[in-house]
Amino acid sequence: MGHHPFNLEHLAYTRRDFLTRAGMGFAALGMGGVLAQDNPLSQKAPHFRPRAKRIIHLFMNGGPSHVDTFDPKPALVKYAGKMLPTPNLPTERITGAALPSPYKFNRHGQSGLPVSEIFPHTAKHMDDICVLRSLRAEVPNHEPSLMLMNCGESIVTRPSVGSWLTYGLGTENQNLPGFIAMCPGYPIQESQNWQCSFLPGAYQGTYIDTRKRKVEDLIQHIRNPRLTLEQQRRQLDLLRRMNERHAQQRQNEAQLEARIHSFELAYRMQMEASDAFDINREPKHVRQLYGDSTQARQILIARRLVERGVRYVQVWHGNSQPWDNHDDLEVNHRSLAKQCDQAIGALLTDLKQRGLLEDTLVMWGGEFGRTPTVELPKAGSNAGKINGRDHNHHGFSMWLAGGGVRGGMAYGATDEFGFKAVDNIMTVHDLHATILNLMGLDHERLIFRHAGRDFRLTDVHGNVVRKIIS
């Protein structure tokens, strides 16, 4: 009579392992096939017909001033150097007299929407742009406001917008990540801005440092100098079988399944990513249209990524918080706008020419705006130059283009000085609900069960702003 072969692993079985394997044996038989075939990023059906299929989020981290970009306030000129007739609202730091914009505003397109002189290339596209002038955040601090804008929650850890979208819709290209965040350096809060939190790890954003130019530097280990693709495939198949055997004993361990998926994705990315991130494959006239700056490179890469089916691409302006101009606002905002304006205009032109703008949503904005009043000197907080603005969460602007948005319009309004939103106030939860709606998702139905309750991006808040939807 044959005996069961001796296996050292059996000596380590606990009673729980025995009961699990005895009670779930038949389910475990199918686990290998599930892990091998079930891809969490496979395309999923939306709740209803989407107007947009993909998003490019141009994040101006630090907080661009709305009264110096897309929300002109002539009343500030009348009160220049004087206190406003209404009390200054509380912000992070003490502010004083009215500070008029140093820039001229001109009307553009058939819509006649006013735009600051520092965005001449973006201004050419105002008939395709919807300016949201009545955004409101919760607090005047960077960290919680970044978390609110990116994750829908300013205090407790929550999944980011890109993670929710890839969880709800998957992605069109299985050879690239569904959610990519690009930044020349790191914004404050770093990877928390593209975290997946309690969602499975496959929905975490993939970070790319765009200070680097070569594909091999942008994505480390994108090419294996020692093994051919065939050899890597055999190696990966062996690793997958070992991981599946490990997973069968642990019953749906999310972190392990995410790791298995990341190995497979990394293998598939070797060919596709090398192409997608190489802007030298673009014709010379296209590269010249965008320019040769860091912003130009990363915004052009964003177009190449969405063109290849990446669901959500976030493009951060720079390291830390470049738009946070507590001093020298006139010089710094002009410089920052010059760094990205040509590429933004090129992106909108390029997407439109390729027929992609109609189902690609482009978003521009920061975590909040800036005060219409000057920031007063304070040691350790500013340089004491009295020529900058403090953070302003009471009212600020963003803009949307393409993806089913009604162009050539301004939605909502701040007061005559630009201090707070007063007409058609739009919370960040409303913004998120509207974005999800444009992507074909009902924000009240996109839920994930965690810690005994159902979670969603908008929590218990949010209303779709239908007036801006075409």
PyMOL commands that set and color helices and strands:
alter all, ss='L'
color gray80, all
select helices_A, chain A and resi 8-12+15-23+25-29+31-37+66-68+75-78+120-123+126-128+142-151+161-169+190-194+201-203+215-218+229-248+254-276+279-281+284-290+294-307+329-353+357-359+428-438+466-468
alter helices_A, ss='H'
color red, helices_A
select strands_A, chain A and resi 54-59+95-98+105-108+113-116+129-136+179-183+206-209+312-316+360-365+369-375+389-392+396-401+409-411+413-414+421-423+426-427+448-450+453-455
alter strands_A, ss='S'
color yellow, strands_A
deselect
rebuild
show_as cartoon
